[in-house]
Amino acid sequence: MAHWEFASGELPKELAELRNMWDARKQWNKLLRYRAPQYDLGSSKEFRALGCLFLLRDHVAHRHARLMHLDTWPAKLQDCVRQGSIRVRSVEGTDWTAVVFVHEVAAWAFETAKRWLLIADRLVPMVC
């Protein structure tokens, strides 16, 4: 969007609304509905993984690492772990932070973001 503003001036109304949205996944959803309506977000495993990446980031960055029983997950992350979107090794008797603060999850986060950005570049090319 910043490139669009720089190259083309003011954003169209549909895109300007994205500036006031706090949920990055919803921003992508709205942007793609506007710029790439043919893309099926509902069946995109990459978009699903991106949503899990955002949830994990929010839990870590916003200090949602509350004291929990061992071998349990925060409610917002349970589906992501159960479905295998966030690939974690099962370590019995640990809390969830000990299982996600490892290099395998960091590599998953990197690959998830990289795959999504490749798709996004194809769907929403920069305009000049």
C-alpha positions in Angstrom: 0.0 0.0 0.0 2.9 2.4 0.7 4.2 1.7 -2.8 0.8 2.5 -4.2 0.6 5.7 -2.3 4.1 6.7 -3.4 3.6 5.8 -7.1 -0.1 6.6 -7.6 -1.1 9.1 -5.0 -4.1 8.6 -2.8 -5.3 5.0 -2.1 -8.7 4.0 -3.4 -11.4 4.0 -0.6 -11.4 0.2 -0.4 -7.7 0.1 0.4 -7.6 3.2 2.6 -10.0 1.4 5.0 -7.3 -1.2 5.6 -5.2 1.4 7.4 -7.7 1.4 10.3 -7.8 -2.4 10.6 -5.7 -4.0 13.4 -6.0 -7.6 12.4 -3.4 -8.3 9.7 -5.2 -11.5 8.5 -8.4 -9.5 8.0 -6.3 -6.8 6.1 -5.0 -9.5 3.7 -8.5 -10.9 3.4 -10.0 -7.6 2.4 -7.0 -6.6 0.1 -7.3 -9.9 -1.8 -11.1 -9.6 -2.1 -10.5 -6.2 -3.7 -7.4 -6.9 -5.8 -7.6 -10.7 -6.4 -11.2 -11.8 -6.0 -10.5 -15.0 -8.0 -8.1 -16.3 -5.2 -9.9 -18.8 -2.9 -8.6 -17.9 0.6 -10.9 -20.5 2.2 -8.9 -23.4 0.6 -5.5 -21.8 0.8 -3.3 -23.8 3.2 -0.8 -20.9 3.0 -3.4 -18.4 4.2 -4.4 -20.7 7.0 -0.7 -21.1 8.0 -0.3 -17.3 7.9 -3.3 -16.9 10.3 -1.6 -19.3 12.7 1.7 -17.4 12.4 -0.2 -14.2 13.3 -1.8 -15.9 16.3 1.5 -17.3 17.5 3.2 -13.9 17.0 0.4 -12.2 19.0 0.7 -14.6 21.9 4.5 -14.2 22.0 4.8 -10.5 21.3 1.9 -9.4 23.5 3.0 -11.6 26.5 0.0 -13.9 26.4 2.3 -16.6 27.9 0.2 -17.0 30.9 0.7 -19.8 33.4 -1.1 -22.8 32.1 -1.2 -26.5 33.0 1.6 -28.6 31.4 0.7 -30.1 28.0 -2.0 -27.6 27.2 -2.2 -24.8 24.6 -3.8 -21.4 24.6 -7.3 -21.7 23.2 -6.5 -19.6 20.1 -3.5 -21.8 19.2 -5.1 -25.2 19.8 -6.6 -25.6 16.3 -3.3 -24.5 14.7 -1.4 -27.2 16.6 -4.0 -29.9 16.3 -4.2 -29.4 12.5 -0.4 -29.4 12.1 -0.3 -25.8 10.9 2.2 -24.9 13.6 4.5 -27.9 13.5 5.6 -28.7 17.1 7.3 -31.7 18.5 5.4 -33.3 21.3 7.3 -33.0 24.5 5.4 -34.4 27.3 5.4 -32.5 30.6 6.3 -29.1 29.2 4.4 -25.8 28.8 3.5 -24.5 25.4 6.2 -21.8 25.3 9.0 -24.4 25.7 7.7 -26.2 22.7 7.4 -23.1 20.4 10.6 -21.4 21.3 12.7 -23.8 19.2 14.4 -23.6 15.9 11.9 -25.8 14.1 9.1 -23.4 14.8 11.3 -20.4 13.8 12.0 -22.2 10.5 8.3 -22.9 10.1 7.5 -19.2 10.7 10.1 -18.1 8.2 8.9 -20.5 5.5 5.3 -19.6 6.2 5.9 -15.9 5.7 8.1 -16.6 2.6 5.5 -18.7 0.9 2.8 -16.2 1.6 4.8 -13.3 0.3 5.5 -15.2 -2.9 1.8 -15.7 -3.4 1.0 -12.1 -2.5 3.5 -10.8 -5.0 1.8 -12.8 -7.7 -1.7 -11.8 -6.7 -1.1 -8.2 -5.9 1.7 -6.9 -8.0 3.2 -3.5 -7.3 1.8 -0.8 -9.4 3.6 2.2 -10.6 
